[in-house]
Amino acid sequence: QVQLVESGGGLVQPGGSLTLSCAASGSGFSFNAMGWYRQGSGKQREWVASITSSGLAHYSDSVKGRFAISRDNAKNMVYLQMNSLKPEDTAVYSCNRAPGFTPYVWGQGTQVTVSS
């Protein structure tokens, strides 16, 4: 079973940038399409971005053009570069398998707060 640990969140002003990291332990990571998700306070978890094993990326309309997902299969890592952050991006961000695949056990996630 793959275990996921997210990091890199924090407090940032509107218009700022953050890079989130997701470390995956266990076998099979490099073969899986992975995704980033977020859950704002009182809201349902939503898909943000995903990346195939070969590096093809997809984004939700709300983050397209501002966020970039990437992965390093040799290091079992997935990243989310977030630019031009908005207050509505405030949420707990988590990584897991891409939509359509049975998710791994969810990690703790990392809090991102966008506020002046």
C-alpha positions as CSV (number, residue, x, y, z in Angstrom):
1,Q,0.0,0.0,0.0
2,V,1.2,3.5,-0.9
3,Q,1.5,6.1,1.9
4,L,1.2,9.8,1.0
5,V,2.7,12.7,2.8
6,E,2.0,16.3,1.7
7,S,4.0,19.3,2.6
8,G,4.7,22.9,1.6
9,G,1.5,24.7,2.6
10,G,1.4,27.9,4.5
11,L,0.1,31.5,4.6
12,V,0.6,33.6,1.5
13,Q,-0.7,36.9,0.3
14,P,-3.0,37.1,-2.7
15,G,-1.0,37.0,-5.9
16,G,1.7,35.0,-4.2
17,S,3.1,31.6,-5.0
18,L,3.6,28.3,-3.2
19,T,5.0,24.9,-4.2
20,L,3.4,21.8,-2.6
21,S,5.1,18.4,-2.5
22,C,3.7,14.9,-2.1
23,A,6.0,12.1,-1.1
24,A,4.8,8.6,-1.9
25,S,6.2,5.5,-0.2
26,G,5.6,2.0,-1.5
27,S,5.8,0.3,-4.8
28,G,4.0,1.1,-8.0
29,F,4.0,4.8,-7.8
30,S,5.6,5.5,-11.1
31,F,2.8,3.6,-12.9
32,N,0.0,5.5,-11.4
33,A,-1.7,8.7,-12.6
34,M,-1.6,11.1,-9.7
35,G,-3.7,14.1,-8.7
36,W,-4.0,17.0,-6.4
37,Y,-7.2,17.7,-4.6
38,R,-8.4,20.4,-2.2
39,Q,-11.1,20.8,0.4
40,G,-12.1,24.2,1.7
41,S,-13.8,24.7,5.0
42,G,-17.3,23.4,4.8
43,K,-16.9,22.3,1.2
44,Q,-16.5,19.0,-0.5
45,R,-13.1,17.8,-1.7
46,E,-12.5,18.9,-5.3
47,W,-10.1,17.8,-8.0
48,V,-7.5,20.4,-8.9
49,A,-5.0,18.7,-11.3
50,S,-3.7,15.4,-12.3
51,I,-0.7,14.0,-14.2
52,T,-0.3,10.6,-16.0
53,S,2.7,8.4,-15.5
54,S,4.3,9.8,-18.6
55,G,3.7,13.4,-17.6
56,L,0.5,14.5,-19.3
57,A,-1.2,17.1,-17.1
58,H,-4.8,18.1,-16.8
59,Y,-6.3,21.0,-14.7
60,S,-9.6,22.1,-13.4
61,D,-10.9,25.3,-14.9
62,S,-10.5,27.2,-11.6
63,V,-6.7,26.7,-11.6
64,K,-5.8,26.4,-15.3
65,G,-3.1,28.8,-16.2
66,R,-2.1,29.4,-12.6
67,F,-1.1,26.0,-11.3
68,A,1.4,23.4,-12.6
69,I,1.6,19.8,-11.6
70,S,4.7,17.8,-12.1
71,R,6.3,14.5,-10.9
72,D,9.6,12.9,-10.3
73,N,9.2,9.1,-10.6
74,A,12.7,8.4,-9.5
75,K,12.0,10.2,-6.2
76,N,8.3,9.1,-5.9
77,M,7.3,12.7,-5.7
78,V,4.5,14.8,-7.1
79,Y,4.5,18.6,-7.0
80,L,2.0,21.4,-7.4
81,Q,3.4,24.9,-8.3
82,M,0.7,27.4,-7.4
83,N,1.0,31.0,-8.8
84,S,-1.3,34.0,-8.7
85,L,-3.0,32.6,-5.6
86,K,-6.4,33.9,-4.7
87,P,-8.3,33.8,-1.4
88,E,-10.6,31.2,-2.9
89,D,-7.7,28.9,-3.2
90,T,-7.6,28.6,0.5
91,A,-8.0,24.9,1.4
92,V,-6.4,21.7,2.6
93,Y,-4.5,20.2,-0.3
94,S,-4.0,16.5,-0.7
95,C,-2.5,14.2,-3.3
96,N,-3.8,10.8,-4.3
97,R,-4.4,8.7,-7.4
98,A,-6.1,10.6,-10.3
99,P,-9.9,10.5,-10.6
100,G,-11.3,7.2,-11.8
101,F,-8.8,5.1,-9.9
102,T,-9.3,3.6,-6.4
103,P,-7.7,6.1,-4.1
104,Y,-5.0,5.2,-1.6
105,V,-5.5,6.0,2.1
106,W,-5.6,9.8,2.2
107,G,-2.8,11.6,3.9
108,Q,-3.1,14.5,6.3
109,G,-2.9,17.1,3.6
110,T,-1.3,20.5,3.8
111,Q,-3.1,23.8,4.6
112,V,-2.9,26.6,2.2
113,T,-4.2,30.0,3.3
114,V,-4.4,32.9,1.0
115,S,-5.0,36.1,2.9
116,S,-3.7,39.6,3.3
